[in-house]
């Protein structure tokens, strides 16, 4: 007859090695493997959010030809009329940047040269462009329309007084 060992809660087979008390306590308190491999998040001081690129992942390049086409489409003017005007505007913008002028060109925004560097085939300018938000642009448009309407109304009143 075989003698049996009594155990308080479970029965161990002879093939199972016995654990020491320290090892047993670690086994009881150990977390599952999946929980221990998750990265821990640590609270840090709140810092301003870093600049995030626009949501578009594809960068497109607008060349002078595309700019001319867009201006012709938006204004309805002929390309023969638009081209010399665009050439003159680009020339003036280039000269102003070369002088280091600050440009205030709504709705484009404010443009200033932060750094410039001479390179082998020309000059490189690092610029800062500050554009107003869509809400600010809309507010400016409304204010301009109101000013124009007030000016026209004042001119109409003046013309009526002169005609009398």
Number of C-alpha atoms within 10 A of each C-alpha: 3 4 5 7 7 9 8 5 6 7 10 12 8 7 6 7 8 11 10 8 9 8 10 12 11 10 11 8 8 10 10 8 8 7 8 10 8 8 7 7 6 5 6 6 5 6 6 6 6 6 6 6 7 8 6 7 7 7 7 7 7 8 8 13 9 11 13 18 14 12 16 17 12 9 9 10 11 13 14 9 10 16 18 11 13 15 13 11 12 13 11 12 14 12 12 15 17 14 10 17 13 14 16 14 10 11 14 13 15 15 18 18 18 10 11 14 10 9 8 6 6 7 10 12 15 11 15 14 14 12 16 14 11 10 9 12 16 12 12 14 13 12 12 12 12 12 12 12 12 12 12 12 12 12 12 12 12 11 11 10 9 8 7 5
